[in-house]
Amino acid sequence: MKKLFLLIVLLSLLAGCAKPASPAALTSHSLSPVPTPTPAAAKPPLAWDDLSPYKRAMLQGHEGDVEWVEQNLRPTHYQLVLTLDWPVRIGGREWVRYTNNEGVSLSEVYFRLFPNCPGWQDSKSVVKRVQVGGENAAFSLEQEDTALKVPLAHPLAPGDSVIFTLDFSVSIPQHGGGNYSIFAYKDNVLSLAHFYPMIPAYDDKGWHTELAPSYGDLTYSDTSFYYVRLRTTAPGLVLTTSGKILRDIVSSDGVESWDIASGPMRDINLVLSRDFHTASEDVNDVMVTSYYLTGDRGGGKRVLRYAADALADYCRQFGPYPFNELDVVETGTTAGGVEYPGMVAISDQFYQEIGGFLEFATAHEVGHQWWYSLVGSDQVNHPWLDEALTNYSAYIYTQDIHGNRYAGRVFKVFFQDTYKRAADMMDMPIGLPVSGYSQTTYGAIVYGKGAIFFHTLRRQVGDDTFFAILRTYFRRYRYRIATPQDFLHVAEEVSGKNLEPLFREWGAQ
């Protein structure tokens, strides 16, 4: 996901407290063989046409978004019944109703198995069985076992739907893991990002199953609905998740189960710990909750304040946040922060700070609720479209909350100085795919120079027009996927200016 790790070296210039230690080295850990029972349920827990659970995750007045998305976007529906063998393994059964929204028939459908990505330490996703329409189906693995290909007996015509059933089990890295410990058990926190088989986006280039560089984003996916039933015998766990927990029951034999439903979201994450404490605040009927670890109460309260202020500010500047919850959770990720729909993960390295990078990272990740979760894009091949815009959104937050003087320092440290370091070696356009950059230049160009591009656009069209562009872009592509050309068209339409030379100059096309 989106990471600010490349900007961490600059945090001491803005921090109000002691600098954090560098990320701890990751160590390997051999998993003991713990069997994960496949649920006996032959049918998914929810009728496919039952949209009521998803509406419960929406803010009052936005419940209609669920039916609008269902009718107009015909999204993928995921239903998962899972058993968690704390904290080493998770698995179960996944039902997926997929609708072909493309203009061509599809002879196969792919699922991404992200725990198999190279460098994801000690994690392994194993799919034991695949059914298509209730019949056992052949499948094969590609892209270093990260892409599961399911050939279809009959091509899926545009507008037609098919139901997949997958039985799978995933081993969980202990004490860290690849991709910045976003899928790992670390520091008594279990983070389950990207644990389930996920259908990637399909566009004019076909199925997106390419392996992305580890320092960029992995997912490029469509808005979907998620219904999850999770069970475990491990006592005393606190769960935070994308979407909404509809039910939490502990049976007489000590089995705890949760039912979870999302609104229209691009992916779902589950995070659990016995050490979580919570603090909450209502922001215009959205319940913002900070999940923080023992000993980090001060940081947890500060993160709550930053997230609440950012949510309110972005609603004013960009458009409404439609879900009734937003969670901010402290984890052991070695990235500065990582975003998921309805959830923000912030590294425990920074919870002793006052302001500084902790505040900037929180504002940045909350910004991704608009530029990733709601308005999607191809993060692997056009990372600037959400990362640069989100980084600039964090600058807008600092202007609105702290004023221009402080915002000017943020602009210099996080944008200008970061970009200058790369430009002194090799200047590059902002519009390359992640693979077009090295790990160093990726952060400097996309996060630094990319944010300066949006500031340049703002100065060229003026404040009122700039924010009108962002609001129009958000409204038009909410729940959809946008391209760089889409953003250019909106900017030219709203401003009445020919902006293609500017975009071309910065390499944004």
N, C-alpha and C positions, 0 to 999 in steps of 0.2 A: 504494500500500500504506500501511501505518501509518507515520506520520511524527511525529517529535518536534520538528520544526523550530520550532514555536511556543513551545517551552520553552527554546530555545537561549539566549535573552537572559538566562536565569537561571543559566546554568552557572557564571558567575564566582563566585557565592556559595558554591559547593561545590568548585570546581576546586582541585587541588593544584598546578597549574603555570600557565604563562602562558595568557592567553585566546587562542583561535584568531582568525585573521582572518575577516572576513565572507566569505561565498561569492563566488567570482569571477563576474564578469558573463559570461553566456553569449554566444557569438558564433556567427553563421551560417557555414556552410561549404557550398560547392557540391560535390556528389558527382560524380565522373567516372563516365561510363557503363561499368560493369563487368558483363559478362554473367554470370549465374548459371545454370549448366547444370541442367536438370531431370534428376534421376536416371532412368536407363533402367529401373529395376526396375518391373515391372508389378504385383508383389505386395508386401505389407508384409514386413519381414524376419522377423517372428515370427508363428507360428500364434496365432490369437485365443484358443484355449483353453490355451495354454502359459503357466502362471502362475509357472514356476520362476524366471525372471529377477527378478520382483518380490519373491519370497521372499528372494532374496540381499540385498536392501536392508533386511531386517528384522532386528531384534535376536533372538538365539537365544531361543526360547520364545514369540516373537510371529509366527513364520512363518504360523501358523494364521489370523492376521488377514486375510491375503491371500485365502484361500478363503472366509472368513466374509463379507468385503466383496463378493466376487464373487457369492456365492450369495444374500445377503440384500439388498444394495443395488444389484446389477446395474449397476455403474458404467460410465461411458464409458471406452473404451480409445483412447488416442492412440498412433500410431506415426509417427515422422518420420524421413525420410532427407534430410539437409541438407548443403549445401555452403556453407562460409564463405569469402567473398572478403575476407580480412582487410585493414582493419577496416571496410570500407564497406558490405558487403551480405551478407545471408544469405537462403537460400531453398532450395526443394526441393519435396518431395512429403510430404503429410500424409494418412494414412489414419485414419479415426475410426469406431469402432463405437459407435453410440449406441442405447441402449435407452430406450424410453418408459416411465418410471416414474410417470407421472401417471395420474390417473383418467379422463382424456379422450383421445380420439384427437387427433393432431397433424397439421395439414395443411401445416406448414412447420417448419423448424428454422433457428435463427440461429447465426451465428458472430460473435464480437467481433473487430474488427481494431483493437486499441488503438494501434498506431503512427500511425493516422490521426486520433487525437484532436486537437482544436484546441489549439494551443500546443505540440504535440510537434514541436519545431524540426527541420526537415529530414528527418523520417522519413516514409516512405510504404510502406504495405502494399498490394501489388497481387496479387489472386487472378486467375490466368490461366485456370484451368479448374476446373470442379466436376463430379464424377461422383457419381451416386447408384446404388448397386447395380451399378456397372460401366458405366452408361449416362450419356452427357453430359447435364447438367442446366442449366436456366436459373437465373440468380441475379440479385439486384439489391442495391444498396447503400442503406442508410438511416442516419439519425442522423449526418449529416455524414460519411458513408462509414465509420463505425465499426461498423456492424452489417450483416453480409452475410446476406441472406434467401434460403434455398433452399426453394422450393415443392416439395412431394412429389406425385408423380403419383397416388399412392394414400395416403389418410390412414394414419398409423402408429398402430395400435391399442395400447392399454395392454399392456405386456409384450412387444411386438414390438421387433425390432432392425433397424437399417439401417446400411449401411457407406457412408461418404462418402470421396471422394478429392479432395484439393485440391492444385493446383500453385500455388505462391505465391513471391513475392520481396519482400524488405523492405530498403529503404535505411536505413542507420544514421546518426544524427546524429554529427557530429564535434565534439569540444571542448565537449560539453554536450548539452542537449536538454530538451524539455519534461518535465513531471512529475518535476522534481528529478533529472534525469539518471539515471533508473533504466533507461532504454534509450538507451545512448549509448556512444561511444568518447571517453573523457576521462582525462587524466593516465595514459596508457598502459594503461588498463584498459577492457576491453569488457564492458559489462553488457547482457544480453539479456533483461530482464524483459518478459513479455507480447508476445514477438515473433511468436508463432504464432497462427493462427486458433483461437479458444477458444469452446466452447459455453457460454453463460451459464446461470444457474439459471432454472428454470421453477417458478413457484409459483401460488398462487391469484390472483395479479395477472397471470399470463401470463409471457411471456418478458421477462427483465430486460435491455433494451438501452438504457436511458436513459443519457444523458451525465452523468456525475458531475462535480461541481466539482473543479477541479484540485488543491485543497488537501486533498481527502479520498481515500478508497480507490476504486479502479476496479472491482475484481473482486468478483463474487458468483457463486460456482461450487460445483459438487458435487465430492465426492471422486472421483478418477479414477485410472487407471493410465497411465504414460508409458513408452514405449520409444523411445529416440532414437539414431540413428546420425549422427554429425557427422564431416565430413571437411574438411580444409584443406591447402593447400600452404605455408602460413606456418610457418616453423620456430620451434622453441623456446618454444611456448606452454604455459602451465600452466593447466589447466582445473579449476574447481570448479563443482559443480552440485548442485541438488536431487537426491535419490536417490543412486545409487551408480554409479561408473564400473566397468563389468564388464570392459572391454577397452580397451587403448591401444596401437595398433600404428602404427609408421612404416614405410612400404614403401620399396623400393629406389629408387623415383623421387621420394621426398621427400614423399609424401602421408601425413599423419597422420590417423588415424581413431579415434574413441572410440565405444564402445557404452555406453549409459546406461540404467538402469532405475530407476524409482521404486517405492516402496511405495505404499499408498493415499494420494494427495496431491491437493490442490486446484489446484495449478498447478506449473510447473517453471521454473527460471531457470538460465541458463548464464552464467558469468563467466570471462573469460580475460585473461591478461596474460603478458608476458615477464619482468615485474619481480617476480613473486610469490616470496616465501619462505614457508616453513611451519614451524609448531610444533604438536605434537599432544599430547594427553593422553587416557588411557583413563579414562572415568568409568562404572563399573559395566558394562563391556563396550561402551559407546558410545564410538567414536573421535571426540573433539572436535578439530577442526583449525582453527587460525588462519592465514589467508592474509593476509600483510602485505607492504607495499612496501619496497623498498630504502631504508634510512635510518630505518625505523620499527620496528626489532626490539624496542625496549623496549615500545612501544605494542602491538605484536603479541603479545608475551608477556603483557602485562597483560590484554588482551582475552581471551586464552585462559583466564587464571585466572578472570576474571569469568564467562565463559560456562560453564566447567566447574562453578563453584560454583552458578550459577543453575540449571543442568541438574539437579544433584544435589538442590538444595533443592526445586525444583518437583516432581521425582519423588516426594519425601517428602510434600509438601503436597497435591498435586493428583492424581497417578496416574502410571503408567509412560509413559515416552517409548519408542515401539515400534521406532524405526529404529536401525540400527547406526552411523550417522554423523550428526554435526552440524557444519556448517562455518560459520565466521565470517570474512567477507571484507572487506577494506578497499577501498572504492571512492570515486569522486569524486562520489557523490550529494550534492546540496545539502540533503537532509534530514538529520536527526541520525542516523537509522537506519531501515532498511526490512527487513521480514521476508518470508521465503518458506518454504515447507515444507522442512525439513531444512537451511535456510540462513539466515544473518543477515548483512545488509550494514550496515556502519558507516562513516560518513563519515570520510575522511582528514583532515578539519579538526581532529579531536579526538585523534589518536594521540599527541600530545605530553603529554596530560593524565595525571595520576595520580589515579585515583578520579574524583570529580566527575561531569560529564555523560557522559564516556566510559563509566564504570561503569554509571550509571543507564540509558543508552541500550542498552547491551549486555544488561542484565538485562531491560529492557522487551521487546526484540525476541526474546530467548529465550523469554520468557513467551508470545509469540504462537505458539510451537509447540503450546501447549495451546489458547489462545483465538484461533483462526483456522485453523491448519493442521489440528488434530485435531477440535475442536468448531467448526463453521462457523456463520456467521450472515450476515444481510444487512447488509454493512458500509456500503452506500450509504444505506440508509433507517433502519437502527438501529445507528449506529456506536458508541454507548455500550456495547453488549453485549460487544464484544471490546476496544475501545480503553480504556474506563474500567476494565474488569476487568484488562486487561493492565498498565495503569499502576499499579493497586493491587497487582498481583502483584510489581512491581518494589519497591514499598514493603515487602511481606512479605519479599522477599529482603534488603533493607537491615536489617530487624529481625533476621532470622536470622543474617546474616553479621556485622553491625557493632553490633548491640545497639540498644536503644530510644532512647538519646540521639542517636545519629547519625540514626536513622530519623525522629526527631522533627524534625530540621532538614530532612530530605528532604520530609517531609509539609508543613511550613510553606512551603518555597520552591517546590516543584513543584506542590503542590495548592492550599493556602490562598491564598498570595499571587497565584498565577496566576488563580484564580477571583475573588478580590476585585477585581482590576483590571477584569474584565468586569462584575461585579455592580455596581460603582460607576457604570457607564454603563447597563447593561441586564441584569438577571438573566433567565435563560431556563431552561426545563426541559432535562433531560439527554437526553430521548428523541426529539428532532427528527431528521429526515434531515440529511445533510451540507448539502444545499441550504438548510436552514432557518437556517443560521448564516452569518455573515461569516467571512472567513479568521481574524480575530482571535478572535471569540467561539467559533468551532469548537474551537480548542485549549483555551481557558480553561474552557468549559463541559464538553465531553466528557472531556478529559484531567484537568482540575482538579476541577470540581464532581462529575464522574462518579466519580472515585476517592474523594472525600469521601462520596459516597452509599454505596459499598461499606464504608467504614469505619463509617458510621452503622449499616448493617445488621449488621455484625460486633458492634458494641457492644450492639445490641438483642437479638441471639440468643445472644451469648457465643462465645468462641473455639472451643470444641469443636464446637458446632453449626455455626458458620460454615464451618469447614474440612470438616465432614461434608457441608454443602451443596455446596461446590465439588467435592469428590470424587464425590458422587452425580451432579451435573450433568455432570462430565467422563465418567464411566462410561456414563451413559445416552445421551449425544449424541455420543460419540466416532465420528468419520467421518461424522456426520450434520450437518444444519443445524438450529440451535435458534432459537427466537423469544424475545422478551422475556416472553411469556406462559409459555413453557416454563420459563424460569429462575424466574419467580414461583412456578409450581406446585411445582418442586423445593424451593425455599426454604420454602414453606409446609408441604409434606409432611414435610421433615426436621425443621423446627423445631416443628411443631405449632402455629404461630401464624398469625393473620390478618395478613399483611404487605401486603395490597393498599393500605391507607391510606398506608403508608410509600412504596410505589412510586408511588402517585398524587401524593403530596406533592412528590416529586422529579421528576415528569414522566417516569417510567421505563416508562409504559404507553402 
